[in-house]
Every structure is written in C-alpha cells, then in structure tokens.
C-alpha cells in the first residue's frame, strides 16, 4: 500500500440472506482428537492433535475383498443380510462401523443405522445413518461430522456423499481448521465439494463466520485443502485514510507446476483504477518474474510527499514495470536480465509495495553474461538504472554502461608468489542536457582501466609478510557534446601502487574464570605509497570517496571506482588480541587498536586537482587532507555469553581531542526466539565524505536505537522498536507489533511511525512524518487478508525470525 494507507482490514463485512444450517458439532473425543499431555512439543500451536486409531479388521487379500465381523447375523425376507451388534465392514482402505448394517441381496450396497463411523485414508466421518457401495468408492452419510486428520480439517454437514471419483460432496455444511470446541472461524455453505486428490475445495453460497458472525459472502469460492497451489481469488485488502478508500482484489492463477500469475485490480477512490499483476516461472536452469501496475489517469494527482506541488500528477499515467530473469548455460556460464521502469519518481511513495514502505530508490536495468573459471573471470554487461526522485534534476541522472567488459585472472605459485590481472573497458552514457550539468559531468565516453599486480605472500603460524605492487593504467575517449571546453578528450593516467603488509602472531595459554583459554597478540605494520597525479580534467563516472574505517588502515585506495586514484604515503600500525576457548576453538573476544601516520598531505580529492581544499570555506576537507594522523580506531567484538554479545567501535582524533565516530551495540539472543538490541551511534558532521552533497549528513548525528522481540509462547510474539535522534530531539522510528499464531488462525498487527528525509540527509527542513496501522489476519487452511509484515520485522529487528503461518 502507499504511504497514505492507515490500515488494512477484513473485507466485505456483509452476509448473504440464504443461511445454510449445518448440524451442531460433536465433542472432541468423538473426532479422534487427543489432547497433548506431558509429551506436548514445545512449539505446539494446538492443544492436541487428530490421531486415527488402527483399523478394526485387517485388509483383505485383494482390494475388492470385503471382510466383516458382527455379534450376530440373519437373513431378511428379501434375501438381504442383516448384521447386528458392533458391526464392522472393511473393503480396501474403507471401514464402516455401526450397530446395525443391512447388505442387500445383490451384495453391492450396505445400509447402516447409526450412530455410524466411516473411515478411509486419514478421513473420519460420523453420522446418524448412511449407505456404502461395496463395489465402488461411493458412500452417503446423513447428519455427518467429518475430520481430515493430516490437514487438521473438520466440519459438519446435513449430508455427506463420497462420489465414485473419490471427491466428497457436502450439503448444508461447515469447514474449519480450528480444533474441536473452538469455532473462531468457519466457512458455511449450502454445497461444498472437497477434492483430496487435487487438493482443493469449492463452495456455493458460502459465508465466512467469525465467532458465528457472518463477515463475508461468496456466490462461489475455491479454496485449498492442503499445501498445493490453487487458482482462485485471494483475500482482498482494504485501506482507509482520511480522504481515500483503497480496495485491492487479487486473483491467483496456478497455470502450471512451474509457472503462475496473480492479477490484482485495485480501486483507490482519490486516484482511480490501478491494474496490477505478477507472472512467475521456473525452468530447469532458469527462473524469472514479471510484475507491474498501470493507472490510466490519476484523478487527484496528489503526492504523499508534502514537499511536492498540489495535484502534481493530476491526469497523468502512473505505472511501473519490473522484469527479472536469470539462469545458466552451464555451471560456469551464467546470465542475468533485469529491466525496471516507473512513470515518475513518486510512484512507490504514493502506491507502495509492502508493509514496511521499504524505499525503492531506483529500478535496475541489466543484461549480464559471466564466466567463472579456475583462473579467469569474464563478464560482459550493459547496466543502468532509473533513479526514483521527484523532481529529478539533470545532474542526478545516472550513467549507463553500454557496455562494460571485464576480464580478471589470478595465478599463484607454491613459493608464495602470485600475479593478478584486472581489466575493464566501459562506455558511459547518460541522457542529459549537457548545459544543465557542471562541465566535467557533461562528458560521456569510453574508459579502459588496467590493473595488473604482482606480490608475494608468506604465511607462517607466527606471522605473515606481503609486499605488493600494482600498476593502474586508465585511458579515456570523451565526448562533451555541443559544449565548449578546453579539456583534452583523450586522457591517460598511469599510477604505481606499492604496499608492504606484515604482522606477527604471539600465543599463550591463560586461565580465566576457571576455564582454559588461548590468547593471541597480533601487532601489524602496513606501508602504502601512491604518488599524486593531476586528474582535474578527468570525468566522474562511478567514483566516490570512501569513509574512514578499520579496513581503510590496511588499503592504499581512498576512492571507489576507477576515475580517481588518491595519493597516499602512510604507515599504518595496530595491534589486535583475541581470546579463544581452548576446548572448542570458538573466538569469544577480539580487540583491535590502530592508526595511520601520514607522511605527506593528500591533495587529490573528488575534484582531482593538485590544490588543497580551502581552509576557510571547507575546513573539514582541508583538515582531512593535511592531518598528520588518522583517527585512532578501536574495535571490539565480545561474545559475553552464549546469549549476550556486544560490538564497540571508536574513532578518536588525538590532535583535536574529539570523537569523530563511535558506535556501541548490545545484543541478546535466546534459543526460544527472544531478541533484544540496544544501540548508540555518534558521528561528526563531515566524517563520511561519500555520496552527493545532499546525501551527506548536515549535522552531528547522535541517535539511540532499541528493538526487541519477545516470544511469550509458541503462539504469541511481541515486537517493538524505537529510534531517537538526540541531535534534533525527535523520534526517527517507532514500531510496535503483535503476532498471534494459533491452531486455526494467525494475526499480525503493527503500528509504525517514521520520519522520511526526502532523500536529503544534509537538511531536516524538508523531512516529514508518516505513520500507519497494519493488520493481517490468516484463516489457516482458507487464506488471509492484509499485508504480510514478516520481512520488514526481520529487517527492523536484527536476529528476529517471525513464526511462519502454516
């Protein structure tokens, strides 16, 4: 649902006037129901289970042979056989028990006076009277009560008939998966047909009763009676907001065992009719999905983002399309195809995809062929994406790779020498007005990047040493369109990258808390040198500056992508210690502290020139380029107990005596499913230089995060999350939910309120708050209504695994 959705609820609160009247249910003990005793499984959702007792008679020598037992027998005046007292008849898998049974003279039909019991392959039927064909599978029972053991289905009918083709037909009948004595929901119909061979049932003039209150009516409905997929209407979804009514009615098509489709007409009162659909297929070596939706003309044109103009999309077509296909020609040769597009950057904000309102920031376009060999990795692809922003300015439009060819290889010798070859050739293009973007960003064209490397790795139990040398060669053939420029269109750059990495490993046995441990002490030194090269005329196709981290201590590269190679002359030093349980080798604690000493300033930035940033206008960038030391990085991972763990990191500037970034997390995991996450994060403005200017943090960030999931029982889960922005004194996200998973139904209810940053992290002026209440109700064995929340709960609460409704 879109972000205007306030809730999803039960649909069709209306009942048909024709009232089918099944007979009252039998008590549990007469329906093969056995309550759990002390042997109840810990994850049991029901208070018992259906258990079919053994047959009273052994099977015959052939399926057609009929065996019988009774206390006495006699012949009637018409030649029929009359059996009295604890009568049992068995034919193949069918068994009839009754106090009185008459078998006609032709010996092809048995008439039973009840109370009777009919059994057949996990099916129980009790009734007042009935008849059973002795030469076929046909049978008929009046005032019937039935149980399908494996599927936990039961019900009552004025008449139950087993047809010769094996189907069951019930008149004035009910159907439910609730345990005996619980009628929370049931389907009541004047005519029900159950096809156990095909795994579905149909009902005519059917109504859904919840607590004996009719809530929905179908003239005809088809529903599954086992786990096999069946075509038919799925449960509708209703959304109601202050000024809008939203109704979606999906129809599922089980076209074949390996492909299916869902068609979903959706009426939104203030937008119009949105037609949606999905088609999925699975082949021996391939799989794919096609989905999309279309609205011919947006009636109101309103956007859910208050920063947009009123009626921004009035009269406009609103649509999206997303196609995914992947497969393999052989185990080493694989391919991927993907194409997505939307009518506008607000489509998913307004119409949404799922409960969590997970942001769809872009739709991918990809055609990829890859080969993974023992030595070589080869790839050919064309790639791009549609960035979903509104309005989308020219400079934010992404580049397409048309195409991109990659060839990488690795070789290694037994003496520790190794060689690597990295190469890529890409043509970059984007559809922009060159005059509307900065000069360097107006370039399109080809780039060839080669990165051969050679090194030696010596690994011993007491340490390692690795000298490495790489040569980065990059060549461009650029086109600036009609734009006047003095830039060279044929640029080349060659940069040597040298590094030396080494460390020692000391070990000792220690005793802590009366347990044997192995402690390591691991000092490490790393030197890297990359000379400066003027790149002021070079384009920026796919490069971004990396944020500082523990891993950045041990790499010579300051940028991602190939358009910038940052100069560096540094010596990194650090030490780590680990505590390992001696009996099982499990690492319980690791602590690392490290820092880089810069021997020269770093002049190459995203602009690529040889000038340092201006101290007055951009102090943070100037300071990062000229500082003598990196932050001191402290990183701790501690598995306190089998259930409690913590992670801590701290970036401290010893020169300015301030913290640049710190984060602390405490996690609890209980075997029964309880989860607790506590988090704190502080980050100095400007610490992370990556991304566009509007995507970089525009203030010192300090926030607290608490999330939990409590499994109160096998049936009940309670979940919650609260994230607080202490800098701006506001709640970023609040979430509270309940999941109930019972024997015959499941319920998910969640309330969520969150802040949308409007894709601009540098300011909070255009932020706005969105909220929703969401409901999903599942009738076990029949279907469910509302939007599933499981995937969003898992993402919001790390470590939580929602119970699957089944």
QUISUL-V376382 format. One record per helix or strand. SS is the DSSP state (a for helix, b for strand). FROM is the first residue (numbers start at 1). TO is the last residue. If there is no record, write none. Layout:
SS:FROM:TO
SS:FROM:TO
This chain:
b:8:9
a:28:30
b:33:35
b:48:50
b:66:69
b:72:75
b:81:91
b:94:103
b:109:120
b:123:133
b:139:148
b:153:162
b:168:176
b:185:195
b:200:210
b:213:224
b:232:233
b:237:240
b:245:256
b:259:268
b:272:282
b:286:295
b:318:328
b:333:342
a:347:351
b:362:372
b:376:387
a:394:396
b:400:412
b:417:429
a:434:436
a:439:442
b:444:460
b:463:479
b:492:504
b:506:512
b:515:530
b:544:545
a:551:554
b:559:560
b:568:581
b:587:598
a:619:626
b:629:629
b:632:638
b:644:653
b:658:669
b:675:683
a:693:695
b:701:711
b:716:725
b:730:741
b:745:756
b:768:779
b:783:786
a:790:796
